[in-house]
Amino acid sequence: MKNNNTLQTISDTDLKLIHEIISRRSGLQLEGKRGGGLMEAVILAFSTSSCHTIDEYCNLLSAPSYQSRIELEKLLSLLTIKETYFFRDMHQFDVLRNFILLEIIRKHQDGDKRIRIWSAGCATGEEAYSIGIILFELIGAIDSWDISILATDIDNDALTKAKKGEYNKWSFRGVREEIIERYFTIDNDVYKIDERFKRLITFSTLNLKEDKYPSILNSTDNLDLIICRNVTIYFDKETTKEVTGRFYNCLNEGGYLIVGHSEHSSEYYKKFFVKVFPHTIAYQRLETSQLHPKKMVMPYKKMQFRGAVPQPTPLERAALKITTAPSNIRQTESSEETNIFQEAVLLFKENKYDASAERFAEVLELNPKNARACVMLAHVSANKGDMDSAIRWCEEAIKIDNLSLEAYYLLSLIYEEKGDGDKAVSLLKKAVYINAHFALGYFHLGRIYKQQNKDANAKKCFENVREILIKESDKKLTEGISDAEMRELMDVINRELAVS
């Protein structure tokens, strides 16, 4: 131990004690290489504290005081990754724009015109400002609405930067130039957010492990939407269950929770209704009576399934784009078929599921071999809560096209959400057999293996993903994934391998 705010090293006993304090007070799990950075972080944090010995520092971290909280937040900020950017994971923001925020706006437009959103773990604010921009583009006359976006983090330095609303070019990778020109001013390579968005957002410190929520005192009650992405990946299982349970209580009836792709696990979201959207999923708070709506009635008797369909086994979801089909599958050729299909997709995007299902069924009347229509009917069924019909439509699509990644993808999502991880693994294996360079398949297979404590298998899958992403110059290997998403996936993979 050293005085004068200087430490050269820390004993294993003291380091273990600090690790336990961090876990108890924040839920943060430090494993593998991530835990290897703890000593350096403690030495740096200690050097700026008022303590003279490591015992003093440990006592300060444990104390129920304001100064203790400040020191803990300082240490945690050195241990977690705060790198983010505007519209990170464009698929999720597309779902927010085209489905969830539209639904929230319609819910309030004829009444209180009041929208409440929480960005939990907001880092330096890019996510919260991105939400504000989408709301402005959807509503237009935003000043006539009562809109509040709460953005919280445990890192005060990150929040200070967020409040300034000033960023560099790196925060805009993948963002369209017209967005930058419309909502930012550039001064000496500093990108400054328009002041109207600052007025929408309240930045504040909040510890998801220790602080109280839902609470009217910190505006975490009666929320329409909570976004908490790439946060619970740092938590232990019990903390994750506790946090997601409290998020559920923060939402109003029909409110949504969005989490990162690497954070999905059915055991943490059992209270929620799972909603399936293109390339992502969301969790919705619904009353128990609404969790199991009536089974979907198939629009045409002749579309009922013919005989037993062998059950496959699952993959998980992410950005899939199927641009080709086997030669023995009849393509959508007639203009009538194409037009009806497009109309059905538009109805689906507007959440008009019954009308959408009728139009997709008309497509199948014209062309019974249209696997994409079957997959879309599976999406409709899933969003209506009829998972049995969703499974049957996926199986029908696979009967038509046994190489339909999209069908395997949705089917696996349903099985995993039903808690059947073994089936999910089986389908993922089929997916990577169909396409040995399917990065997202390996990623989700590795994630499920990790949940099953099969660490060696998980590590092998993550290494496969990294190898594929490094070869990204061959676009066939990463089809359907944007450059920004590839960078994000690589970040996640590097974190997973760091703790393995």
C-alpha positions as CSV (number, residue, x, y, z in Angstrom):
1,M,0.0,0.0,0.0
2,K,1.2,3.5,-0.8
3,N,0.3,6.9,0.5
4,N,0.1,10.2,-1.3
5,N,-2.6,8.9,-3.7
6,T,-0.2,6.6,-5.5
7,L,-0.4,2.8,-5.9
8,Q,2.0,0.6,-7.8
9,T,0.1,-2.6,-7.3
10,I,-2.8,-4.1,-5.4
11,S,-2.9,-7.4,-3.6
12,D,-5.2,-10.1,-4.9
13,T,-7.2,-9.9,-1.7
14,D,-7.8,-6.2,-2.0
15,L,-8.6,-6.6,-5.7
16,K,-11.1,-9.4,-5.0
17,L,-12.8,-7.2,-2.3
18,I,-13.1,-4.3,-4.8
19,H,-14.5,-6.7,-7.4
20,E,-17.1,-7.9,-4.9
21,I,-18.1,-4.3,-4.0
22,I,-18.5,-3.4,-7.7
23,S,-20.7,-6.5,-8.3
24,R,-22.8,-5.8,-5.2
25,R,-23.4,-2.1,-6.0
26,S,-23.6,-2.1,-9.7
27,G,-24.3,-5.7,-10.9
28,L,-21.2,-5.4,-13.2
29,Q,-19.5,-8.7,-13.9
30,L,-15.8,-8.6,-14.5
31,E,-14.6,-11.8,-16.0
32,G,-11.7,-13.0,-18.1
33,K,-9.7,-10.2,-19.8
34,R,-12.3,-7.6,-18.8
35,G,-11.4,-8.4,-15.2
36,G,-7.8,-8.1,-16.1
37,G,-8.2,-4.3,-16.5
38,L,-9.5,-3.9,-12.9
39,M,-6.1,-3.2,-11.3
40,E,-5.2,-0.5,-13.8
41,A,-8.6,1.1,-13.4
42,V,-8.4,1.1,-9.6
43,I,-4.9,2.5,-9.6
44,L,-6.1,5.4,-11.8
45,A,-9.3,6.0,-9.8
46,F,-7.4,5.9,-6.5
47,S,-4.9,8.5,-7.7
48,T,-7.7,11.1,-8.0
49,S,-9.4,10.2,-4.8
50,S,-9.0,11.6,-1.3
51,C,-7.8,8.3,0.1
52,H,-4.3,7.5,1.4
53,T,-4.6,3.7,1.7
54,I,-6.3,1.0,-0.2
55,D,-8.3,0.1,2.9
56,E,-9.6,3.6,3.0
57,Y,-10.5,3.4,-0.6
58,C,-12.4,0.1,-0.1
59,N,-14.3,1.6,2.8
60,L,-15.2,4.6,0.7
61,L,-16.5,2.4,-2.1
62,S,-18.7,0.5,0.4
63,A,-20.1,3.5,2.3
64,P,-23.7,4.6,1.9
65,S,-22.7,8.2,1.0
66,Y,-22.8,10.6,-1.8
67,Q,-19.0,10.7,-2.0
68,S,-19.0,6.9,-2.2
69,R,-21.4,7.0,-5.2
70,I,-19.1,9.5,-7.0
71,E,-16.1,7.3,-6.5
72,L,-17.9,4.2,-7.6
73,E,-19.2,6.0,-10.8
74,K,-15.6,7.2,-11.5
75,L,-14.3,3.6,-11.2
76,L,-17.1,2.1,-13.3
77,S,-16.5,4.7,-16.1
78,L,-13.0,3.3,-16.4
79,L,-14.3,-0.3,-16.7
80,T,-17.1,0.0,-19.3
81,I,-17.0,0.8,-23.0
82,K,-18.8,4.1,-23.8
83,E,-18.2,4.1,-27.5
84,T,-21.4,4.7,-29.5
85,Y,-22.7,6.6,-32.5
86,F,-25.8,8.1,-34.0
87,F,-28.5,5.6,-35.3
88,R,-26.4,2.7,-34.0
89,D,-27.9,-0.5,-35.4
90,M,-30.0,0.9,-38.2
91,H,-32.3,-2.0,-38.3
92,Q,-33.5,-1.3,-34.8
93,F,-34.0,2.4,-35.6
94,D,-35.9,1.4,-38.8
95,V,-38.3,-0.6,-36.5
96,L,-38.6,2.4,-34.2
97,R,-39.3,4.7,-37.0
98,N,-41.7,2.5,-39.0
99,F,-43.5,0.6,-36.3
100,I,-43.0,1.4,-32.6
101,L,-42.8,5.2,-32.5
102,L,-45.6,5.4,-35.1
103,E,-47.7,3.3,-32.8
104,I,-46.9,5.4,-29.8
105,I,-47.7,8.6,-31.7
106,R,-51.1,7.2,-32.9
107,K,-51.8,6.1,-29.3
108,H,-51.5,9.7,-28.0
109,Q,-52.3,12.0,-31.0
110,D,-56.0,12.3,-30.3
111,G,-55.6,12.6,-26.5
112,D,-52.9,14.0,-24.3
113,K,-50.1,14.2,-27.0
114,R,-47.7,13.1,-24.3
115,I,-44.8,10.8,-25.0
116,R,-42.3,9.5,-22.4
117,I,-39.1,7.7,-23.4
118,W,-36.1,6.5,-21.4
119,S,-32.7,5.8,-22.9
120,A,-31.1,3.8,-20.1
121,G,-27.3,3.6,-20.4
122,C,-27.2,6.5,-22.8
123,A,-23.4,7.0,-22.7
124,T,-22.6,10.2,-24.6
125,G,-26.1,10.8,-25.8
126,E,-26.1,9.8,-29.5
127,E,-29.0,7.3,-29.0
128,A,-31.2,9.8,-27.2
129,Y,-30.6,12.5,-29.8
130,S,-31.3,9.9,-32.6
131,I,-34.7,9.2,-31.1
132,G,-35.4,12.9,-30.9
133,I,-34.6,13.3,-34.6
134,I,-36.9,10.5,-35.6
135,L,-39.8,11.9,-33.5
136,F,-39.3,15.3,-35.1
137,E,-39.4,13.7,-38.6
138,L,-42.5,11.7,-37.8
139,I,-44.5,14.5,-36.0
140,G,-43.2,17.7,-37.5
141,A,-45.0,20.2,-35.2
142,I,-43.2,18.8,-32.2
143,D,-43.7,21.9,-30.0
144,S,-47.4,21.1,-29.9
145,W,-46.6,17.8,-28.1
146,D,-45.5,17.1,-24.6
147,I,-42.4,15.0,-25.3
148,S,-39.8,14.0,-22.8
149,I,-36.8,11.8,-23.3
150,L,-35.0,10.8,-20.2
151,A,-31.3,9.7,-20.8
152,T,-29.4,8.2,-17.9
153,D,-26.0,6.7,-17.3
154,I,-23.7,6.0,-14.4
155,D,-20.8,7.9,-15.9
156,N,-20.9,11.6,-15.2
157,D,-18.2,12.5,-17.7
158,A,-20.2,10.8,-20.4
159,L,-23.3,12.8,-19.4
160,T,-21.4,16.1,-19.4
161,K,-20.4,15.4,-23.0
162,A,-24.0,14.4,-23.8
163,K,-25.4,17.6,-22.5
164,K,-23.1,19.7,-24.7
165,G,-24.4,17.9,-27.8
166,E,-21.0,18.2,-29.6
167,Y,-19.5,15.4,-31.5
168,N,-16.8,14.5,-34.0
169,K,-17.2,12.8,-37.4
170,W,-16.7,9.4,-36.0
171,S,-20.1,9.6,-34.2
172,F,-21.8,9.7,-37.6
173,R,-20.5,6.6,-39.4
174,G,-23.3,5.3,-41.6
175,V,-25.5,8.4,-41.1
176,R,-27.0,10.0,-44.2
177,E,-25.5,13.4,-45.1
178,E,-28.9,15.0,-45.3
179,I,-29.5,14.1,-41.6
180,I,-26.2,15.8,-40.6
181,E,-27.0,18.9,-42.8
182,R,-30.5,19.2,-41.4
183,Y,-29.9,18.8,-37.7
184,F,-26.3,19.8,-37.0
185,T,-24.0,22.7,-37.5
186,I,-20.4,22.1,-38.1
187,D,-17.8,24.4,-36.6
188,N,-14.1,23.4,-36.8
189,D,-14.9,19.7,-37.3
190,V,-17.2,19.8,-34.2
191,Y,-20.8,18.7,-35.0
192,K,-23.3,20.5,-32.8
193,I,-26.9,19.2,-32.4
194,D,-29.7,21.6,-33.0
195,E,-30.9,23.3,-29.7
196,R,-34.5,22.1,-30.1
197,F,-33.4,18.5,-29.5
198,K,-31.6,19.5,-26.3
199,R,-34.9,20.8,-25.0
200,L,-36.5,17.3,-25.5
201,I,-33.9,15.5,-23.4
202,T,-33.1,15.4,-19.7
203,F,-29.7,13.8,-18.9
204,S,-29.2,12.5,-15.4
205,T,-27.2,10.0,-13.4
206,L,-28.8,6.7,-12.5
207,N,-27.5,3.4,-11.2
208,L,-29.6,0.6,-12.6
209,K,-28.6,-1.6,-9.7
210,E,-29.1,0.7,-6.7
211,D,-31.4,3.6,-7.6
212,K,-35.2,3.5,-7.3
213,Y,-37.3,3.0,-10.4
214,P,-40.1,3.2,-11.4
215,S,-40.5,6.5,-9.6
216,I,-42.3,9.7,-10.4
217,L,-39.4,11.6,-8.7
218,N,-36.9,10.7,-11.5
219,S,-39.4,10.4,-14.4
220,T,-39.1,6.6,-14.8
221,D,-42.8,5.9,-14.4
222,N,-45.6,5.5,-17.0
223,L,-43.2,5.2,-19.9
224,D,-44.0,4.5,-23.6
225,L,-40.6,3.2,-24.5
226,I,-37.4,2.1,-22.8
227,I,-34.2,1.6,-24.8
228,C,-31.4,-0.2,-23.0
229,R,-28.9,-1.6,-25.4
230,N,-25.5,-3.2,-24.7
231,V,-25.9,-2.5,-21.0
232,T,-27.0,-5.8,-19.4
233,I,-24.2,-7.6,-21.1
234,Y,-22.1,-6.3,-18.3
235,F,-24.5,-7.6,-15.6
236,D,-24.7,-10.9,-13.8
237,K,-27.9,-13.0,-14.4
238,E,-29.6,-11.9,-11.2
239,T,-29.1,-8.2,-11.8
240,T,-30.3,-8.6,-15.4
241,K,-33.5,-10.3,-14.2
242,E,-34.0,-7.6,-11.5
243,V,-33.5,-4.8,-14.0
244,T,-35.7,-6.1,-16.7
245,G,-38.4,-6.8,-14.2
246,R,-38.3,-3.2,-13.0
247,F,-38.3,-2.0,-16.6
248,Y,-41.6,-3.8,-17.1
249,N,-43.0,-1.9,-14.1
250,C,-41.8,1.4,-15.6
251,L,-43.8,0.9,-18.8
252,N,-47.4,1.9,-19.3
253,E,-49.9,-0.5,-20.9
254,G,-48.6,-1.2,-24.4
255,G,-45.2,0.3,-23.7
256,Y,-42.1,-1.2,-25.3
257,L,-38.6,-2.3,-24.2
258,I,-35.8,-2.5,-26.8
259,V,-32.5,-4.2,-25.9
260,G,-29.3,-5.0,-27.9
261,H,-29.1,-8.0,-30.2
262,S,-26.6,-9.7,-27.9
263,E,-28.8,-9.4,-24.9
264,H,-31.8,-11.6,-25.9
265,S,-32.6,-14.5,-23.6
266,S,-36.1,-15.6,-23.0
267,E,-35.5,-16.2,-19.3
268,Y,-35.1,-12.5,-18.6
269,Y,-38.3,-11.3,-20.5
270,K,-41.0,-13.8,-19.4
271,K,-43.4,-11.0,-18.3
272,F,-43.3,-9.4,-21.7
273,F,-45.1,-10.1,-24.9
274,V,-42.6,-10.8,-27.7
275,K,-43.2,-8.8,-30.9
276,V,-41.4,-9.8,-34.0
277,F,-40.4,-7.1,-36.5
278,P,-38.2,-7.2,-39.6
279,H,-34.6,-7.9,-38.4
280,T,-35.3,-7.3,-34.7
281,I,-37.6,-8.0,-31.8
282,A,-39.2,-5.9,-29.1
283,Y,-40.7,-6.6,-25.8
284,Q,-44.1,-5.1,-24.9
285,R,-46.0,-4.8,-21.7
286,L,-49.5,-6.1,-22.1
287,E,-52.1,-7.3,-19.6
288,T,-52.1,-11.0,-18.9
289,S,-55.5,-11.4,-20.8
290,Q,-53.9,-10.0,-23.9
291,L,-50.8,-12.2,-23.9
292,H,-52.6,-15.1,-25.5
293,P,-55.1,-13.7,-28.1
294,K,-57.4,-15.9,-30.1
295,K,-55.7,-18.1,-32.7
296,M,-55.4,-16.5,-36.0
297,V,-58.0,-17.7,-38.5
298,M,-56.3,-18.5,-41.9
299,P,-58.0,-16.4,-44.5
300,Y,-58.7,-19.1,-47.1
301,K,-59.5,-22.8,-46.3
302,K,-57.4,-23.9,-49.3
303,M,-54.4,-22.5,-47.5
304,Q,-54.6,-24.9,-44.6
305,F,-51.6,-27.2,-44.3
306,R,-51.5,-30.5,-46.1
307,G,-50.3,-33.3,-43.8
308,A,-47.8,-33.3,-41.1
309,V,-44.7,-31.2,-41.6
310,P,-41.4,-32.5,-40.1
311,Q,-40.3,-30.2,-37.4
312,P,-36.9,-28.6,-37.9
313,T,-34.8,-27.0,-35.2
314,P,-33.7,-23.2,-34.7
315,L,-31.4,-20.2,-35.6
316,E,-31.6,-16.7,-34.2
317,R,-32.4,-13.4,-35.8
318,A,-30.4,-10.5,-37.2
319,A,-30.1,-8.7,-40.5
320,L,-31.0,-11.3,-43.2
321,K,-31.5,-10.4,-46.8
322,I,-32.2,-13.2,-49.2
323,T,-31.6,-12.1,-52.8
324,T,-31.6,-15.4,-54.6
325,A,-33.7,-18.6,-54.5
326,P,-33.2,-22.2,-55.7
327,S,-34.0,-22.7,-59.4
328,N,-36.8,-25.1,-58.7
329,I,-38.7,-22.5,-56.7
330,R,-41.2,-20.5,-58.8
331,Q,-40.3,-16.8,-58.6
332,T,-42.8,-13.9,-58.2
333,E,-43.3,-13.3,-61.9
334,S,-46.7,-11.7,-62.5
335,S,-47.2,-8.0,-61.9
336,E,-50.5,-8.8,-60.1
337,E,-48.6,-11.1,-57.6
338,T,-45.9,-8.5,-57.1
339,N,-48.4,-5.7,-56.5
340,I,-50.5,-7.7,-54.0
341,F,-47.3,-8.7,-52.1
342,Q,-46.2,-5.1,-51.9
343,E,-49.6,-4.0,-50.7
344,A,-49.5,-6.7,-48.0
345,V,-46.1,-5.6,-46.8
346,L,-47.4,-2.0,-46.5
347,L,-50.4,-3.2,-44.5
348,F,-48.0,-5.2,-42.2
349,K,-45.9,-2.1,-41.6
350,E,-49.0,-0.3,-40.5
351,N,-49.8,-3.0,-38.0
352,K,-53.0,-4.0,-40.0
353,Y,-52.3,-7.6,-39.5
354,D,-55.7,-9.1,-40.5
355,A,-55.8,-7.2,-43.8
356,S,-52.1,-8.0,-44.4
357,A,-52.8,-11.7,-43.9
358,E,-55.6,-11.6,-46.4
359,R,-53.4,-10.1,-49.1
360,F,-50.5,-12.5,-48.4
361,A,-53.0,-15.4,-48.8
362,E,-54.1,-13.9,-52.1
363,V,-50.5,-14.1,-53.2
364,L,-50.4,-17.8,-52.3
365,E,-53.6,-18.3,-54.3
366,L,-51.8,-17.0,-57.3
367,N,-48.6,-18.8,-56.5
368,P,-48.7,-21.5,-53.9
369,K,-44.9,-21.8,-54.1
370,N,-44.2,-18.2,-52.8
371,A,-42.1,-19.0,-49.8
372,R,-41.7,-15.3,-48.9
373,A,-45.5,-15.0,-48.5
374,C,-45.5,-17.9,-46.1
375,V,-42.7,-16.3,-44.1
376,M,-44.6,-13.0,-43.9
377,L,-47.7,-14.9,-42.7
378,A,-45.5,-16.3,-40.0
379,H,-44.5,-12.7,-39.0
380,V,-48.2,-11.7,-39.0
381,S,-49.1,-14.7,-36.8
382,A,-46.2,-14.0,-34.4
383,N,-47.2,-10.4,-34.0
384,K,-50.7,-11.4,-33.2
385,G,-49.5,-13.8,-30.5
386,D,-50.4,-17.0,-32.4
387,M,-47.0,-18.7,-32.2
388,D,-48.4,-22.1,-33.3
389,S,-49.6,-20.7,-36.6
390,A,-46.3,-18.8,-37.0
391,I,-44.4,-22.1,-36.6
392,R,-46.6,-23.8,-39.2
393,W,-46.2,-21.0,-41.7
394,C,-42.4,-21.2,-41.3
395,E,-42.5,-24.9,-41.8
396,E,-44.6,-24.4,-44.9
397,A,-42.0,-22.0,-46.2
398,I,-39.3,-24.5,-45.6
399,K,-41.3,-27.2,-47.4
400,I,-41.4,-24.9,-50.4
401,D,-37.8,-23.7,-50.1
402,N,-35.7,-25.8,-47.8
403,L,-32.9,-23.3,-48.1
404,S,-35.0,-20.4,-46.8
405,L,-32.8,-18.7,-44.2
406,E,-35.5,-16.2,-43.5
407,A,-37.9,-19.0,-42.4
408,Y,-35.3,-20.8,-40.3
409,Y,-34.4,-17.4,-38.8
410,L,-37.9,-16.5,-37.6
411,L,-38.7,-20.1,-36.6
412,S,-35.6,-20.2,-34.3
413,L,-36.5,-16.9,-32.8
414,I,-39.9,-18.3,-31.8
415,Y,-38.5,-21.5,-30.4
416,E,-35.8,-19.6,-28.4
417,E,-38.5,-17.2,-27.0
418,K,-40.4,-20.4,-26.0
419,G,-37.4,-21.4,-24.0
420,D,-36.2,-24.2,-26.3
421,G,-32.6,-23.4,-26.7
422,D,-31.7,-26.9,-27.9
423,K,-34.0,-26.5,-31.0
424,A,-32.5,-23.1,-31.5
425,V,-29.0,-24.6,-31.6
426,S,-30.2,-27.3,-34.1
427,L,-31.6,-24.7,-36.5
428,L,-28.5,-22.6,-36.3
429,K,-26.4,-25.6,-37.2
430,K,-28.6,-26.1,-40.2
431,A,-28.2,-22.5,-41.2
432,V,-24.4,-22.5,-41.0
433,Y,-24.4,-25.8,-42.9
434,I,-26.4,-24.1,-45.7
435,N,-24.0,-21.1,-45.7
436,A,-20.7,-21.9,-44.0
437,H,-19.9,-18.1,-44.1
438,F,-23.1,-17.0,-42.3
439,A,-21.6,-14.7,-39.7
440,L,-24.8,-14.0,-37.9
441,G,-25.6,-17.7,-37.6
442,Y,-22.3,-18.3,-35.9
443,F,-22.8,-15.3,-33.6
444,H,-26.2,-16.4,-32.3
445,L,-25.1,-20.0,-32.0
446,G,-22.2,-18.8,-29.9
447,R,-24.5,-16.7,-27.8
448,I,-26.9,-19.6,-27.0
449,Y,-23.9,-21.9,-26.3
450,K,-22.7,-19.2,-23.8
451,Q,-26.1,-19.2,-22.1
452,Q,-25.9,-23.0,-21.9
453,N,-22.4,-22.6,-20.2
454,K,-20.8,-24.4,-23.2
455,D,-17.9,-21.9,-23.2
456,A,-15.6,-23.8,-25.6
457,N,-18.3,-24.1,-28.2
458,A,-19.2,-20.5,-27.8
459,K,-15.6,-19.3,-28.2
460,K,-15.2,-21.3,-31.4
461,C,-18.4,-19.8,-32.9
462,F,-17.2,-16.2,-31.9
463,E,-13.8,-16.9,-33.5
464,N,-15.6,-18.0,-36.7
465,V,-17.5,-14.7,-36.7
466,R,-14.4,-12.7,-36.3
467,E,-12.6,-14.5,-39.1
468,I,-15.6,-14.0,-41.5
469,L,-15.8,-10.3,-40.6
470,I,-12.1,-9.8,-41.2
471,K,-12.8,-11.0,-44.7
472,E,-15.6,-8.5,-45.2
473,S,-14.2,-7.4,-48.6
474,D,-16.1,-10.5,-49.9
475,K,-19.6,-9.1,-49.5
476,K,-21.1,-12.5,-50.1
477,L,-19.9,-13.4,-46.6
478,T,-21.7,-10.6,-44.9
479,E,-24.7,-10.1,-47.1
480,G,-27.5,-8.1,-45.4
481,I,-25.1,-6.4,-42.9
482,S,-24.2,-2.8,-43.3
483,D,-20.7,-1.6,-42.7
484,A,-21.7,0.1,-39.4
485,E,-23.4,-3.1,-38.3
486,M,-20.3,-5.1,-39.1
487,R,-18.2,-2.8,-36.9
488,E,-20.7,-3.1,-34.1
489,L,-20.8,-6.9,-34.4
490,M,-17.0,-7.0,-34.4
491,D,-17.1,-4.9,-31.2
492,V,-19.5,-7.4,-29.5
493,I,-17.4,-10.3,-30.7
494,N,-14.2,-8.8,-29.3
495,R,-15.9,-8.2,-25.9
496,E,-17.2,-11.8,-25.9
497,L,-13.7,-13.2,-26.7
498,A,-12.2,-11.0,-24.1
499,V,-14.2,-12.6,-21.3
500,S,-13.9,-16.2,-22.6
